[in-house]
């Protein structure tokens, strides 16, 4: 298993050196990582593909603990496929610093896009298509992830 510090440094370097801040490439890389992580994490647990709430709970507890060493701080839902995950001390932001404010903002955006892709990829592995967006809170390093799960209409033909 890769150590936390090594992964954090690798992620920061990927965003910095490859120019991923503010690009869709950060989200695509996050998608691939999330898809693979969920593939590995879900081997020990059977999840029902139709139960979106159970999939989100799995993300908030098991997967979040595996990545960040803690559960998500708050989960909210409207029970119609919209979920809000709140992390009051998002670890990747707590270890992020930069003297230049514009550069710091760009790197923070890259980290959040990677994180959105990570969540989207994990859900895709469970059979759910979702739109994931992130918002920084005024109480930095708190952030929230808004997840809107799309249910595909069933085409029934006679």
C-alpha positions as CSV (number, residue, x, y, z in Angstrom):
1,X,0.0,0.0,0.0
2,X,1.3,3.4,-0.9
3,X,2.0,5.8,2.0
4,X,-0.1,8.9,2.4
5,X,2.8,11.4,2.1
6,X,4.0,9.7,-1.1
7,X,0.6,9.9,-2.7
8,X,0.1,13.5,-1.7
9,X,3.4,14.5,-3.1
10,X,2.8,12.5,-6.3
11,X,-0.6,14.2,-6.8
12,X,0.7,17.6,-6.1
13,X,3.6,17.1,-8.6
14,X,1.2,15.7,-11.2
15,X,-1.0,18.8,-11.0
16,X,2.0,21.1,-10.9
17,X,4.3,19.6,-13.5
18,X,1.7,18.5,-16.1
19,X,-0.2,21.7,-16.0
20,X,-3.4,19.9,-14.8
21,X,-4.7,22.9,-12.8
22,X,-7.8,24.1,-14.3
23,X,-8.0,21.5,-17.1
24,X,-10.3,18.6,-17.8
25,X,-7.2,16.3,-17.8
26,X,-7.2,16.4,-13.9
27,X,-10.7,15.2,-13.8
28,X,-10.0,12.4,-16.3
29,X,-7.1,11.2,-14.4
30,X,-9.2,11.3,-11.2
31,X,-11.9,9.3,-13.0
32,X,-9.4,6.6,-13.9
33,X,-8.0,6.5,-10.3
34,X,-11.5,6.4,-8.8
35,X,-12.7,3.7,-11.1
36,X,-9.7,1.5,-10.2
37,X,-9.9,2.2,-6.5
38,X,-13.6,1.3,-6.4
39,X,-12.9,-1.8,-8.4
40,X,-10.5,-2.9,-5.7
41,X,-12.5,-1.7,-2.8
42,X,-15.8,-3.3,-3.9
43,X,-14.2,-6.8,-4.2
44,X,-15.0,-7.4,-0.5
45,X,-18.5,-6.0,-0.5
46,X,-21.4,-6.6,-2.8
47,X,-23.3,-3.4,-3.7
48,X,-26.7,-3.2,-5.4
49,X,-26.3,-1.0,-8.5
50,X,-29.8,0.4,-8.3
51,X,-29.4,1.7,-4.7
52,X,-27.6,5.0,-5.1
53,X,-27.8,5.9,-1.4
54,X,-25.9,2.7,-0.5
55,X,-23.2,3.5,-3.1
56,X,-22.8,7.0,-1.8
57,X,-22.6,5.7,1.8
58,X,-19.9,3.3,0.7
59,X,-18.0,6.3,-0.8
60,X,-18.4,8.4,2.3
61,X,-17.3,5.7,4.7
62,X,-15.2,2.9,3.3
63,X,-13.6,4.6,0.3
64,X,-13.1,8.0,2.0
65,X,-11.4,6.2,4.9
66,X,-9.1,4.3,2.5
67,X,-8.1,7.6,0.8
68,X,-8.2,10.2,3.6
69,X,-8.1,8.2,6.8
70,X,-11.5,9.5,8.0
71,X,-15.1,9.4,7.0
72,X,-16.8,12.3,5.2
73,X,-18.0,14.8,7.8
74,X,-21.6,15.3,6.5
75,X,-23.8,13.7,3.9
76,X,-27.0,15.4,2.7
77,X,-29.5,14.2,0.2
78,X,-32.9,15.2,-1.2
79,X,-33.6,11.5,-2.0
80,X,-34.0,12.3,-5.7
81,X,-30.4,11.6,-6.8
82,X,-28.7,14.7,-5.5
83,X,-26.1,14.3,-2.7
84,X,-23.9,16.8,-1.0
85,X,-20.7,15.5,0.7
86,X,-19.0,17.9,3.1
87,X,-15.5,17.6,4.4
88,X,-14.6,20.2,6.9
89,X,-10.8,19.5,6.7
90,X,-10.2,18.2,3.2
91,X,-6.7,16.6,3.6
92,X,-5.4,17.5,0.1
93,X,-6.1,21.1,0.8
94,X,-4.7,21.1,4.3
95,X,-1.3,20.1,2.9
96,X,-1.4,22.5,0.0
97,X,0.3,25.9,0.2
98,X,1.8,28.3,-2.3
99,X,3.1,31.9,-1.9
100,X,1.5,33.1,-5.2
101,X,-2.2,33.5,-4.7
102,X,-3.1,33.0,-8.4
103,X,-0.9,29.8,-8.6
104,X,-2.4,28.6,-5.4
105,X,-6.0,29.1,-6.7
106,X,-5.1,27.2,-9.9
107,X,-3.6,24.3,-8.0
108,X,-6.5,24.1,-5.7
109,X,-8.8,24.0,-8.7
110,X,-6.8,21.1,-10.1
111,X,-7.0,19.2,-6.8
112,X,-10.7,19.7,-6.7
113,X,-11.2,18.6,-10.3
114,X,-9.1,15.5,-9.6
115,X,-11.3,14.8,-6.6
116,X,-14.5,15.3,-8.6
117,X,-13.2,12.8,-11.2
118,X,-12.2,10.4,-8.4
119,X,-15.8,10.4,-7.1
120,X,-17.3,10.2,-10.6
121,X,-15.0,7.3,-11.5
122,X,-15.9,5.4,-8.4
123,X,-19.6,5.8,-9.1
124,X,-19.2,4.8,-12.7
125,X,-17.6,1.6,-11.5
126,X,-20.8,1.0,-9.5
127,X,-22.9,1.6,-12.6
128,X,-24.0,5.2,-11.9
129,X,-23.4,8.1,-14.2
130,X,-23.1,11.3,-12.2
131,X,-22.2,15.0,-12.4
132,X,-19.8,15.9,-9.6
133,X,-18.9,19.5,-8.8
134,X,-16.8,20.9,-5.9
135,X,-17.1,24.1,-3.9
136,X,-14.7,25.6,-1.5
137,X,-16.1,26.8,1.7
138,X,-15.2,30.1,3.3
139,X,-13.7,28.1,6.2
140,X,-10.7,26.8,4.2
141,X,-9.8,23.9,3.9
142,X,-13.5,22.8,4.1
143,X,-15.2,21.9,0.8
144,X,-18.3,20.2,-0.4
145,X,-18.9,17.9,-3.4
146,X,-22.3,18.0,-5.1
147,X,-23.2,14.8,-6.8
148,X,-26.1,14.5,-9.2
149,X,-26.8,10.9,-10.2
150,X,-28.4,10.4,-13.6
151,X,-30.8,7.5,-13.8
152,X,-30.9,6.2,-17.3
153,X,-34.5,5.7,-18.7
154,X,-35.4,2.1,-19.5
155,X,-36.4,1.5,-23.1
156,X,-39.1,-1.1,-23.0
157,X,-40.1,-2.3,-26.4
158,X,-43.1,-4.6,-27.2
